[in-house]
Amino acid sequence: MISIKLRDALSAAAMLVIVGGPILAILGFLAFVLDSDLRIGLALGAALKVFFGSMIAGGVLRLLTSIDARLEARP
């Protein structure tokens, strides 16, 4: 399996992606709306793609590190 330090780093990265993704989506939405001529639908679509993509990617990474920890703890 992977080392404890690597697992902790991957777990921290997963939490950063899960928390940072929605913040980035909101900031990107606001920047796109303020920059363009009221293309809110396009900005909302891009923000939702970033939001859900980060949630899925962070969740999968967290799931894989959790599975590895459980397999390593098994006798």
N, C-alpha and C positions, 0 to 999 in steps of 0.2 A: 504494500500500500504506500501512500505518500507520507512524508514526514509531518510531524506535528506543527512545525513552523510554517510549512507550506500550506497545510490545511487551515491554520489560523489566518494566514495571509489571504487565501482564497475566500474564506468566510467573511473577512473584513471587506474584501473587494466586492463580494456579492451584496453586502449590506450597503456599501457605498453606491452601487449601481441601483439598488432598489430605492434608496432615499434620494440620490442625486438625479435620477431620471425624471421624476415628476417635476422637480425644481427646474431642470433644464427645459422641459417641455413648456412650462409656464413662461419662463423667460424667453424662449424662442417664439412662442405665440405672441407675446407682447411686442417683441422686437419686429416680428413680421407684420403685425397689424399696424404698428406705428410707422413702419417704413413704406408699406404699399398703400394702394388706393382702395381701402376697404374690401380686401379679398379675405373676408373672415372665414369662409368655408375652406379655402385652401390652407389657411393658417391653422385652423382647427384640425383638419385632417393630418397635417404634418405633426402637430402637437400630440394628437392621439396616437400616432404611429410611434413617436419617441416614448410616450408614456407607457403604452402597453408593451412595447419592445423591451424597455428596460425592466419592467416588472417580470416579464417572462424570462429574460436572460438572467437576471439576478436570482430569480426563484429556482431556475434549473441549476445554476452554479451552487446555490445553497443546498439544494436537494442532493447533488452529487457529493458534496463534501460531507453532508450528514450521513449518507449511505456508506462512504468510506470510513467514517469514524465508527459507525456501528459494526462494520465488518471487521475492523481492527480490534474492537473491544470484545469480539466474540472469542470464547475459549477454544 
